[in-house]
Amino acid sequence: MRVRVEHDLCTGDGICEEVCPEIFEVREDGLAYVKDEDVPEDLEDAVKEAAEQCPSEAIIIEE
């Protein structure tokens, strides 16, 4: 699984970072970033949960 954040949609709510800080971080510019696009298998469920909870639907998952 790979993941990315569509910055044009991101509103910087930080929910993704709360759900899965191993993969997501909100930087000083107020946008969420992916630390590692290739998601380890043990974090896939957390990344999916972060995507589901993202209010702006900015998290894109590629299976």
PQR file of N, CA, C, O and H, with PARSE charges and radii, in Angstrom:
ATOM      1  N   MET A   1       0.843  -1.186   0.000 -0.4000 1.5000
ATOM      2  CA  MET A   1       0.000   0.000   0.000 -0.0000 2.0000
ATOM      3  C   MET A   1       0.886   1.246   0.000  0.5500 1.7000
ATOM      4  O   MET A   1       1.924   1.307   0.660 -0.5500 1.4000
ATOM      5  N   ARG A   2       0.434   2.228  -0.763 -0.4000 1.5000
ATOM      6  CA  ARG A   2       1.101   3.537  -0.770 -0.0000 2.0000
ATOM      7  C   ARG A   2       0.073   4.594  -0.387  0.5500 1.7000
ATOM      8  O   ARG A   2      -1.127   4.413  -0.592 -0.5500 1.4000
ATOM      9  H   ARG A   2      -0.409   2.179  -1.299  0.4000 1.0000
ATOM     10  N   VAL A   3       0.558   5.699   0.172 -0.4000 1.5000
ATOM     11  CA  VAL A   3      -0.340   6.767   0.602 -0.0000 2.0000
ATOM     12  C   VAL A   3       0.279   8.118   0.278  0.5500 1.7000
ATOM     13  O   VAL A   3       1.499   8.285   0.283 -0.5500 1.4000
ATOM     14  H   VAL A   3       1.533   5.846   0.339  0.4000 1.0000
ATOM     15  N   ARG A   4      -0.594   9.071  -0.002 -0.4000 1.5000
ATOM     16  CA  ARG A   4      -0.140  10.449  -0.218 -0.0000 2.0000
ATOM     17  C   ARG A   4      -1.225  11.400   0.271  0.5500 1.7000
ATOM     18  O   ARG A   4      -2.377  11.011   0.460 -0.5500 1.4000
ATOM     19  H   ARG A   4      -1.585   8.935  -0.005  0.4000 1.0000
ATOM     20  N   VAL A   5      -0.831  12.654   0.472 -0.4000 1.5000
ATOM     21  CA  VAL A   5      -1.773  13.691   0.880 -0.0000 2.0000
ATOM     22  C   VAL A   5      -1.904  14.686  -0.262  0.5500 1.7000
ATOM     23  O   VAL A   5      -0.909  15.211  -0.760 -0.5500 1.4000
ATOM     24  H   VAL A   5       0.105  12.971   0.318  0.4000 1.0000
ATOM     25  N   GLU A   6      -3.125  14.936  -0.666 -0.4000 1.5000
ATOM     26  CA  GLU A   6      -3.408  15.927  -1.707 -0.0000 2.0000
ATOM     27  C   GLU A   6      -3.441  17.299  -1.026  0.5500 1.7000
ATOM     28  O   GLU A   6      -4.424  17.655  -0.375 -0.5500 1.4000
ATOM     29  H   GLU A   6      -3.934  14.509  -0.261  0.4000 1.0000
ATOM     30  N   HIS A   7      -2.357  18.060  -1.183 -0.4000 1.5000
ATOM     31  CA  HIS A   7      -2.227  19.330  -0.455 -0.0000 2.0000
ATOM     32  C   HIS A   7      -3.257  20.376  -0.856  0.5500 1.7000
ATOM     33  O   HIS A   7      -3.561  21.274  -0.071 -0.5500 1.4000
ATOM     34  H   HIS A   7      -1.558  17.771  -1.712  0.4000 1.0000
ATOM     35  N   ASP A   8      -3.797  20.273  -2.063 -0.4000 1.5000
ATOM     36  CA  ASP A   8      -4.836  21.216  -2.485 -0.0000 2.0000
ATOM     37  C   ASP A   8      -6.119  21.021  -1.673  0.5500 1.7000
ATOM     38  O   ASP A   8      -6.929  21.941  -1.559 -0.5500 1.4000
ATOM     39  H   ASP A   8      -3.550  19.543  -2.701  0.4000 1.0000
ATOM     40  N   LEU A   9      -6.301  19.831  -1.114 -0.4000 1.5000
ATOM     41  CA  LEU A   9      -7.495  19.529  -0.323 -0.0000 2.0000
ATOM     42  C   LEU A   9      -7.253  19.610   1.181  0.5500 1.7000
ATOM     43  O   LEU A   9      -8.191  19.848   1.943 -0.5500 1.4000
ATOM     44  H   LEU A   9      -5.643  19.083  -1.207  0.4000 1.0000
ATOM     45  N   CYS A  10      -6.023  19.419   1.615 -0.4000 1.5000
ATOM     46  CA  CYS A  10      -5.697  19.341   3.044 -0.0000 2.0000
ATOM     47  C   CYS A  10      -6.030  20.649   3.767  0.5500 1.7000
ATOM     48  O   CYS A  10      -5.675  21.739   3.317 -0.5500 1.4000
ATOM     49  H   CYS A  10      -5.262  19.226   0.996  0.4000 1.0000
ATOM     50  N   THR A  11      -6.717  20.507   4.890 -0.4000 1.5000
ATOM     51  CA  THR A  11      -7.057  21.673   5.710 -0.0000 2.0000
ATOM     52  C   THR A  11      -6.268  21.701   7.013  0.5500 1.7000
ATOM     53  O   THR A  11      -6.489  22.575   7.851 -0.5500 1.4000
ATOM     54  H   THR A  11      -7.006  19.622   5.255  0.4000 1.0000
ATOM     55  N   GLY A  12      -5.349  20.751   7.192 -0.4000 1.5000
ATOM     56  CA  GLY A  12      -4.459  20.759   8.347 -0.0000 2.0000
ATOM     57  C   GLY A  12      -5.127  20.459   9.669  0.5500 1.7000
ATOM     58  O   GLY A  12      -4.668  20.926  10.711 -0.5500 1.4000
ATOM     59  H   GLY A  12      -5.170  20.041   6.511  0.4000 1.0000
ATOM     60  N   ASP A  13      -6.201  19.692   9.652 -0.4000 1.5000
ATOM     61  CA  ASP A  13      -6.898  19.358  10.896 -0.0000 2.0000
ATOM     62  C   ASP A  13      -6.039  18.523  11.841  0.5500 1.7000
ATOM     63  O   ASP A  13      -6.212  18.594  13.058 -0.5500 1.4000
ATOM     64  H   ASP A  13      -6.575  19.312   8.805  0.4000 1.0000
ATOM     65  N   GLY A  14      -5.122  17.740  11.300 -0.4000 1.5000
ATOM     66  CA  GLY A  14      -4.213  16.958  12.121 -0.0000 2.0000
ATOM     67  C   GLY A  14      -4.772  15.639  12.620  0.5500 1.7000
ATOM     68  O   GLY A  14      -4.131  14.957  13.420 -0.5500 1.4000
ATOM     69  H   GLY A  14      -4.981  17.682  10.311  0.4000 1.0000
ATOM     70  N   ILE A  15      -5.947  15.276  12.162 -0.4000 1.5000
ATOM     71  CA  ILE A  15      -6.535  14.012  12.593 -0.0000 2.0000
ATOM     72  C   ILE A  15      -5.657  12.849  12.141  0.5500 1.7000
ATOM     73  O   ILE A  15      -5.471  11.887  12.886 -0.5500 1.4000
ATOM     74  H   ILE A  15      -6.467  15.830  11.512  0.4000 1.0000
ATOM     75  N   CYS A  16      -5.123  12.931  10.941 -0.4000 1.5000
ATOM     76  CA  CYS A  16      -4.275  11.855  10.430 -0.0000 2.0000
ATOM     77  C   CYS A  16      -3.054  11.641  11.329  0.5500 1.7000
ATOM     78  O   CYS A  16      -2.655  10.508  11.598 -0.5500 1.4000
ATOM     79  H   CYS A  16      -5.274  13.712  10.336  0.4000 1.0000
ATOM     80  N   GLU A  17      -2.477  12.743  11.782 -0.4000 1.5000
ATOM     81  CA  GLU A  17      -1.302  12.646  12.654 -0.0000 2.0000
ATOM     82  C   GLU A  17      -1.676  12.044  14.004  0.5500 1.7000
ATOM     83  O   GLU A  17      -0.891  11.300  14.591 -0.5500 1.4000
ATOM     84  H   GLU A  17      -2.802  13.663  11.563  0.4000 1.0000
ATOM     85  N   GLU A  18      -2.859  12.359  14.494 -0.4000 1.5000
ATOM     86  CA  GLU A  18      -3.319  11.775  15.758 -0.0000 2.0000
ATOM     87  C   GLU A  18      -3.543  10.275  15.623  0.5500 1.7000
ATOM     88  O   GLU A  18      -3.192   9.509  16.520 -0.5500 1.4000
ATOM     89  H   GLU A  18      -3.498  12.963  14.018  0.4000 1.0000
ATOM     90  N   VAL A  19      -4.127   9.855  14.503 -0.4000 1.5000
ATOM     91  CA  VAL A  19      -4.452   8.446  14.279 -0.0000 2.0000
ATOM     92  C   VAL A  19      -3.201   7.626  13.973  0.5500 1.7000
ATOM     93  O   VAL A  19      -3.061   6.503  14.457 -0.5500 1.4000
ATOM     94  H   VAL A  19      -4.412  10.477  13.774  0.4000 1.0000
ATOM     95  N   CYS A  20      -2.291   8.181  13.171 -0.4000 1.5000
ATOM     96  CA  CYS A  20      -1.113   7.416  12.735 -0.0000 2.0000
ATOM     97  C   CYS A  20       0.121   8.320  12.616  0.5500 1.7000
ATOM     98  O   CYS A  20       0.535   8.667  11.510 -0.5500 1.4000
ATOM     99  H   CYS A  20      -2.404   9.093  12.777  0.4000 1.0000
ATOM    100  N   PRO A  21       0.702   8.697  13.754 -0.5600 1.5000
ATOM    101  CA  PRO A  21       1.859   9.601  13.724  0.2800 2.0000
ATOM    102  C   PRO A  21       3.111   8.976  13.103  0.5500 1.7000
ATOM    103  O   PRO A  21       4.059   9.688  12.772 -0.5500 1.4000
ATOM    104  N   GLU A  22       3.117   7.669  12.947 -0.4000 1.5000
ATOM    105  CA  GLU A  22       4.259   7.017  12.310 -0.0000 2.0000
ATOM    106  C   GLU A  22       4.332   7.347  10.821  0.5500 1.7000
ATOM    107  O   GLU A  22       5.405   7.282  10.221 -0.5500 1.4000
ATOM    108  H   GLU A  22       2.347   7.091  13.216  0.4000 1.0000
ATOM    109  N   ILE A  23       3.196   7.700  10.226 -0.4000 1.5000
ATOM    110  CA  ILE A  23       3.130   7.971   8.791 -0.0000 2.0000
ATOM    111  C   ILE A  23       2.868   9.443   8.482  0.5500 1.7000
ATOM    112  O   ILE A  23       3.439   9.981   7.533 -0.5500 1.4000
ATOM    113  H   ILE A  23       2.324   7.753  10.714  0.4000 1.0000
ATOM    114  N   PHE A  24       2.016  10.101   9.264 -0.4000 1.5000
ATOM    115  CA  PHE A  24       1.609  11.476   8.960 -0.0000 2.0000
ATOM    116  C   PHE A  24       2.186  12.478   9.946  0.5500 1.7000
ATOM    117  O   PHE A  24       2.375  12.176  11.124 -0.5500 1.4000
ATOM    118  H   PHE A  24       1.553   9.664  10.034  0.4000 1.0000
ATOM    119  N   GLU A  25       2.465  13.690   9.439 -0.4000 1.5000
ATOM    120  CA  GLU A  25       2.871  14.793  10.303 -0.0000 2.0000
ATOM    121  C   GLU A  25       2.344  16.101   9.722  0.5500 1.7000
ATOM    122  O   GLU A  25       2.336  16.291   8.506 -0.5500 1.4000
ATOM    123  H   GLU A  25       2.312  13.935   8.481  0.4000 1.0000
ATOM    124  N   VAL A  26       1.909  16.988  10.591 -0.4000 1.5000
ATOM    125  CA  VAL A  26       1.482  18.323  10.174 -0.0000 2.0000
ATOM    126  C   VAL A  26       2.661  19.254  10.414  0.5500 1.7000
ATOM    127  O   VAL A  26       3.175  19.355  11.528 -0.5500 1.4000
ATOM    128  H   VAL A  26       1.915  16.833  11.579  0.4000 1.0000
ATOM    129  N   ARG A  27       3.077  19.924   9.363 -0.4000 1.5000
ATOM    130  CA  ARG A  27       4.255  20.794   9.453 -0.0000 2.0000
ATOM    131  C   ARG A  27       3.849  22.238   9.702  0.5500 1.7000
ATOM    132  O   ARG A  27       2.663  22.562   9.771 -0.5500 1.4000
ATOM    133  H   ARG A  27       2.660  19.842   8.458  0.4000 1.0000
ATOM    134  N   GLU A  28       4.843  23.093   9.835 -0.4000 1.5000
ATOM    135  CA  GLU A  28       4.627  24.501  10.165 -0.0000 2.0000
ATOM    136  C   GLU A  28       3.736  25.224   9.167  0.5500 1.7000
ATOM    137  O   GLU A  28       3.084  26.207   9.520 -0.5500 1.4000
ATOM    138  H   GLU A  28       5.806  22.830   9.779  0.4000 1.0000
ATOM    139  N   ASP A  29       3.700  24.750   7.921 -0.4000 1.5000
ATOM    140  CA  ASP A  29       2.854  25.403   6.921 -0.0000 2.0000
ATOM    141  C   ASP A  29       1.385  25.028   7.076  0.5500 1.7000
ATOM    142  O   ASP A  29       0.536  25.494   6.315 -0.5500 1.4000
ATOM    143  H   ASP A  29       4.230  23.951   7.635  0.4000 1.0000
ATOM    144  N   GLY A  30       1.081  24.170   8.081 -0.4000 1.5000
ATOM    145  CA  GLY A  30      -0.301  23.818   8.363 -0.0000 2.0000
ATOM    146  C   GLY A  30      -0.860  22.682   7.528  0.5500 1.7000
ATOM    147  O   GLY A  30      -2.056  22.396   7.589 -0.5500 1.4000
ATOM    148  H   GLY A  30       1.770  23.792   8.699  0.4000 1.0000
ATOM    149  N   LEU A  31      -0.004  22.029   6.744 -0.4000 1.5000
ATOM    150  CA  LEU A  31      -0.448  20.926   5.901 -0.0000 2.0000
ATOM    151  C   LEU A  31       0.111  19.606   6.419  0.5500 1.7000
ATOM    152  O   LEU A  31       1.172  19.564   7.041 -0.5500 1.4000
ATOM    153  H   LEU A  31       0.967  22.262   6.695  0.4000 1.0000
ATOM    154  N   ALA A  32      -0.620  18.537   6.152 -0.4000 1.5000
ATOM    155  CA  ALA A  32      -0.171  17.205   6.536 -0.0000 2.0000
ATOM    156  C   ALA A  32       0.760  16.653   5.460  0.5500 1.7000
ATOM    157  O   ALA A  32       0.561  16.880   4.266 -0.5500 1.4000
ATOM    158  H   ALA A  32      -1.482  18.571   5.646  0.4000 1.0000
ATOM    159  N   TYR A  33       1.769  15.933   5.904 -0.4000 1.5000
ATOM    160  CA  TYR A  33       2.730  15.304   5.005 -0.0000 2.0000
ATOM    161  C   TYR A  33       2.877  13.840   5.373  0.5500 1.7000
ATOM    162  O   TYR A  33       2.647  13.439   6.514 -0.5500 1.4000
ATOM    163  H   TYR A  33       1.931  15.749   6.873  0.4000 1.0000
ATOM    164  N   VAL A  34       3.265  13.050   4.380 -0.4000 1.5000
ATOM    165  CA  VAL A  34       3.504  11.630   4.578 -0.0000 2.0000
ATOM    166  C   VAL A  34       4.998  11.432   4.809  0.5500 1.7000
ATOM    167  O   VAL A  34       5.820  11.864   4.002 -0.5500 1.4000
ATOM    168  H   VAL A  34       3.452  13.375   3.453  0.4000 1.0000
ATOM    169  N   LYS A  35       5.342  10.781   5.909 -0.4000 1.5000
ATOM    170  CA  LYS A  35       6.746  10.524   6.216 -0.0000 2.0000
ATOM    171  C   LYS A  35       7.318   9.430   5.326  0.5500 1.7000
ATOM    172  O   LYS A  35       8.482   9.494   4.930 -0.5500 1.4000
ATOM    173  H   LYS A  35       4.674  10.431   6.565  0.4000 1.0000
ATOM    174  N   ASP A  36       6.504   8.426   5.010 -0.4000 1.5000
ATOM    175  CA  ASP A  36       6.947   7.307   4.177 -0.0000 2.0000
ATOM    176  C   ASP A  36       5.764   6.856   3.326  0.5500 1.7000
ATOM    177  O   ASP A  36       4.775   6.351   3.858 -0.5500 1.4000
ATOM    178  H   ASP A  36       5.559   8.374   5.332  0.4000 1.0000
ATOM    179  N   GLU A  37       5.856   7.034   2.017 -0.4000 1.5000
ATOM    180  CA  GLU A  37       4.748   6.689   1.122 -0.0000 2.0000
ATOM    181  C   GLU A  37       4.431   5.197   1.119  0.5500 1.7000
ATOM    182  O   GLU A  37       3.281   4.804   0.928 -0.5500 1.4000
ATOM    183  H   GLU A  37       6.659   7.444   1.585  0.4000 1.0000
ATOM    184  N   ASP A  38       5.450   4.370   1.332 -0.4000 1.5000
ATOM    185  CA  ASP A  38       5.251   2.923   1.376 -0.0000 2.0000
ATOM    186  C   ASP A  38       4.879   2.525   2.798  0.5500 1.7000
ATOM    187  O   ASP A  38       5.724   2.525   3.693 -0.5500 1.4000
ATOM    188  H   ASP A  38       6.384   4.690   1.488  0.4000 1.0000
ATOM    189  N   VAL A  39       3.618   2.190   2.997 -0.4000 1.5000
ATOM    190  CA  VAL A  39       3.087   1.922   4.329 -0.0000 2.0000
ATOM    191  C   VAL A  39       3.433   0.496   4.757  0.5500 1.7000
ATOM    192  O   VAL A  39       3.118  -0.458   4.046 -0.5500 1.4000
ATOM    193  H   VAL A  39       2.932   2.190   2.270  0.4000 1.0000
ATOM    194  N   PRO A  40       4.080   0.347   5.916 -0.5600 1.5000
ATOM    195  CA  PRO A  40       4.323  -0.997   6.435  0.2800 2.0000
ATOM    196  C   PRO A  40       2.996  -1.711   6.699  0.5500 1.7000
ATOM    197  O   PRO A  40       1.999  -1.084   7.059 -0.5500 1.4000
ATOM    198  N   GLU A  41       3.004  -2.999   6.517 -0.4000 1.5000
ATOM    199  CA  GLU A  41       1.775  -3.785   6.632 -0.0000 2.0000
ATOM    200  C   GLU A  41       1.087  -3.599   7.977  0.5500 1.7000
ATOM    201  O   GLU A  41      -0.142  -3.575   8.042 -0.5500 1.4000
ATOM    202  H   GLU A  41       3.814  -3.508   6.224  0.4000 1.0000
ATOM    203  N   ASP A  42       1.861  -3.467   9.050 -0.4000 1.5000
ATOM    204  CA  ASP A  42       1.268  -3.340  10.377 -0.0000 2.0000
ATOM    205  C   ASP A  42       0.614  -1.981  10.616  0.5500 1.7000
ATOM    206  O   ASP A  42      -0.075  -1.802  11.621 -0.5500 1.4000
ATOM    207  H   ASP A  42       2.860  -3.487   8.996  0.4000 1.0000
ATOM    208  N   LEU A  43       0.815  -1.022   9.715 -0.4000 1.5000
ATOM    209  CA  LEU A  43       0.207   0.308   9.858 -0.0000 2.0000
ATOM    210  C   LEU A  43      -0.915   0.560   8.856  0.5500 1.7000
ATOM    211  O   LEU A  43      -1.515   1.635   8.861 -0.5500 1.4000
ATOM    212  H   LEU A  43       1.375  -1.167   8.899  0.4000 1.0000
ATOM    213  N   GLU A  44      -1.202  -0.411   8.001 -0.4000 1.5000
ATOM    214  CA  GLU A  44      -2.209  -0.214   6.957 -0.0000 2.0000
ATOM    215  C   GLU A  44      -3.583   0.118   7.528  0.5500 1.7000
ATOM    216  O   GLU A  44      -4.264   0.998   7.001 -0.5500 1.4000
ATOM    217  H   GLU A  44      -0.714  -1.284   7.997  0.4000 1.0000
ATOM    218  N   ASP A  45      -4.007  -0.564   8.591 -0.4000 1.5000
ATOM    219  CA  ASP A  45      -5.322  -0.284   9.174 -0.0000 2.0000
ATOM    220  C   ASP A  45      -5.390   1.134   9.736  0.5500 1.7000
ATOM    221  O   ASP A  45      -6.416   1.801   9.604 -0.5500 1.4000
ATOM    222  H   ASP A  45      -3.454  -1.279   9.019  0.4000 1.0000
ATOM    223  N   ALA A  46      -4.315   1.598  10.359 -0.4000 1.5000
ATOM    224  CA  ALA A  46      -4.297   2.954  10.914 -0.0000 2.0000
ATOM    225  C   ALA A  46      -4.347   3.999   9.803  0.5500 1.7000
ATOM    226  O   ALA A  46      -5.003   5.030   9.953 -0.5500 1.4000
ATOM    227  H   ALA A  46      -3.482   1.056  10.467  0.4000 1.0000
ATOM    228  N   VAL A  47      -3.662   3.744   8.694 -0.4000 1.5000
ATOM    229  CA  VAL A  47      -3.686   4.677   7.569 -0.0000 2.0000
ATOM    230  C   VAL A  47      -5.088   4.731   6.958  0.5500 1.7000
ATOM    231  O   VAL A  47      -5.577   5.805   6.608 -0.5500 1.4000
ATOM    232  H   VAL A  47      -3.129   2.907   8.572  0.4000 1.0000
ATOM    233  N   LYS A  48      -5.729   3.571   6.832 -0.4000 1.5000
ATOM    234  CA  LYS A  48      -7.099   3.546   6.319 -0.0000 2.0000
ATOM    235  C   LYS A  48      -8.043   4.311   7.238  0.5500 1.7000
ATOM    236  O   LYS A  48      -8.924   5.031   6.768 -0.5500 1.4000
ATOM    237  H   LYS A  48      -5.332   2.698   7.116  0.4000 1.0000
ATOM    238  N   GLU A  49      -7.861   4.157   8.548 -0.4000 1.5000
ATOM    239  CA  GLU A  49      -8.693   4.885   9.512 -0.0000 2.0000
ATOM    240  C   GLU A  49      -8.463   6.393   9.389  0.5500 1.7000
ATOM    241  O   GLU A  49      -9.412   7.176   9.435 -0.5500 1.4000
ATOM    242  H   GLU A  49      -7.145   3.573   8.930  0.4000 1.0000
ATOM    243  N   ALA A  50      -7.206   6.794   9.233 -0.4000 1.5000
ATOM    244  CA  ALA A  50      -6.891   8.222   9.064 -0.0000 2.0000
ATOM    245  C   ALA A  50      -7.568   8.770   7.815  0.5500 1.7000
ATOM    246  O   ALA A  50      -8.105   9.878   7.833 -0.5500 1.4000
ATOM    247  H   ALA A  50      -6.435   6.158   9.195  0.4000 1.0000
ATOM    248  N   ALA A  51      -7.544   7.999   6.734 -0.4000 1.5000
ATOM    249  CA  ALA A  51      -8.187   8.443   5.491 -0.0000 2.0000
ATOM    250  C   ALA A  51      -9.693   8.574   5.670  0.5500 1.7000
ATOM    251  O   ALA A  51     -10.301   9.518   5.165 -0.5500 1.4000
ATOM    252  H   ALA A  51      -7.108   7.100   6.719  0.4000 1.0000
ATOM    253  N   GLU A  52     -10.295   7.632   6.386 -0.4000 1.5000
ATOM    254  CA  GLU A  52     -11.743   7.680   6.619 -0.0000 2.0000
ATOM    255  C   GLU A  52     -12.135   8.872   7.481  0.5500 1.7000
ATOM    256  O   GLU A  52     -13.206   9.449   7.291 -0.5500 1.4000
ATOM    257  H   GLU A  52      -9.801   6.865   6.796  0.4000 1.0000
ATOM    258  N   GLN A  53     -11.275   9.244   8.430 -0.4000 1.5000
ATOM    259  CA  GLN A  53     -11.592  10.341   9.347 -0.0000 2.0000
ATOM    260  C   GLN A  53     -11.222  11.719   8.802  0.5500 1.7000
ATOM    261  O   GLN A  53     -11.631  12.738   9.360 -0.5500 1.4000
ATOM    262  H   GLN A  53     -10.406   8.775   8.584  0.4000 1.0000
ATOM    263  N   CYS A  54     -10.461  11.754   7.730 -0.4000 1.5000
ATOM    264  CA  CYS A  54     -10.021  13.047   7.161 -0.0000 2.0000
ATOM    265  C   CYS A  54     -11.236  13.819   6.653  0.5500 1.7000
ATOM    266  O   CYS A  54     -11.900  13.369   5.718 -0.5500 1.4000
ATOM    267  H   CYS A  54     -10.129  10.927   7.277  0.4000 1.0000
ATOM    268  N   PRO A  55     -11.542  14.983   7.254 -0.5600 1.5000
ATOM    269  CA  PRO A  55     -12.735  15.728   6.862  0.2800 2.0000
ATOM    270  C   PRO A  55     -12.667  16.295   5.443  0.5500 1.7000
ATOM    271  O   PRO A  55     -13.704  16.546   4.829 -0.5500 1.4000
ATOM    272  N   SER A  56     -11.470  16.497   4.924 -0.4000 1.5000
ATOM    273  CA  SER A  56     -11.336  17.060   3.576 -0.0000 2.0000
ATOM    274  C   SER A  56     -11.040  15.985   2.524  0.5500 1.7000
ATOM    275  O   SER A  56     -10.843  16.296   1.349 -0.5500 1.4000
ATOM    276  H   SER A  56     -10.628  16.293   5.423  0.4000 1.0000
ATOM    277  N   GLU A  57     -11.010  14.726   2.954 -0.4000 1.5000
ATOM    278  CA  GLU A  57     -10.754  13.604   2.043 -0.0000 2.0000
ATOM    279  C   GLU A  57      -9.468  13.810   1.242  0.5500 1.7000
ATOM    280  O   GLU A  57      -9.423  13.534   0.043 -0.5500 1.4000
ATOM    281  H   GLU A  57     -11.169  14.474   3.908  0.4000 1.0000
ATOM    282  N   ALA A  58      -8.427  14.297   1.915 -0.4000 1.5000
ATOM    283  CA  ALA A  58      -7.168  14.632   1.254 -0.0000 2.0000
ATOM    284  C   ALA A  58      -6.176  13.473   1.217  0.5500 1.7000
ATOM    285  O   ALA A  58      -5.141  13.569   0.558 -0.5500 1.4000
ATOM    286  H   ALA A  58      -8.464  14.521   2.888  0.4000 1.0000
ATOM    287  N   ILE A  59      -6.479  12.380   1.916 -0.4000 1.5000
ATOM    288  CA  ILE A  59      -5.560  11.237   1.962 -0.0000 2.0000
ATOM    289  C   ILE A  59      -5.934  10.263   0.854  0.5500 1.7000
ATOM    290  O   ILE A  59      -7.063   9.778   0.781 -0.5500 1.4000
ATOM    291  H   ILE A  59      -7.320  12.303   2.452  0.4000 1.0000
ATOM    292  N   ILE A  60      -4.965   9.991  -0.003 -0.4000 1.5000
ATOM    293  CA  ILE A  60      -5.160   9.118  -1.150 -0.0000 2.0000
ATOM    294  C   ILE A  60      -4.375   7.829  -0.912  0.5500 1.7000
ATOM    295  O   ILE A  60      -3.161   7.852  -0.709 -0.5500 1.4000
ATOM    296  H   ILE A  60      -4.047  10.386   0.056  0.4000 1.0000
ATOM    297  N   ILE A  61      -5.086   6.717  -0.941 -0.4000 1.5000
ATOM    298  CA  ILE A  61      -4.475   5.395  -0.737 -0.0000 2.0000
ATOM    299  C   ILE A  61      -4.436   4.666  -2.069  0.5500 1.7000
ATOM    300  O   ILE A  61      -5.423   4.619  -2.804 -0.5500 1.4000
ATOM    301  H   ILE A  61      -6.072   6.698  -1.106  0.4000 1.0000
ATOM    302  N   GLU A  62      -3.285   4.106  -2.360 -0.4000 1.5000
ATOM    303  CA  GLU A  62      -3.116   3.283  -3.556 -0.0000 2.0000
ATOM    304  C   GLU A  62      -2.764   1.878  -3.095  0.5500 1.7000
ATOM    305  O   GLU A  62      -1.726   1.656  -2.472 -0.5500 1.4000
ATOM    306  H   GLU A  62      -2.484   4.144  -1.764  0.4000 1.0000
ATOM    307  N   GLU A  63      -3.652   0.925  -3.411 -0.4000 1.5000
ATOM    308  CA  GLU A  63      -3.427  -0.467  -2.988 -0.0000 2.0000
ATOM    309  C   GLU A  63      -2.439  -1.148  -3.906  0.5500 1.7000
ATOM    310  O   GLU A  63      -2.123  -2.322  -3.712 -0.5500 1.4000
ATOM    311  H   GLU A  63      -4.496   1.106  -3.917  0.4000 1.0000
TER
END
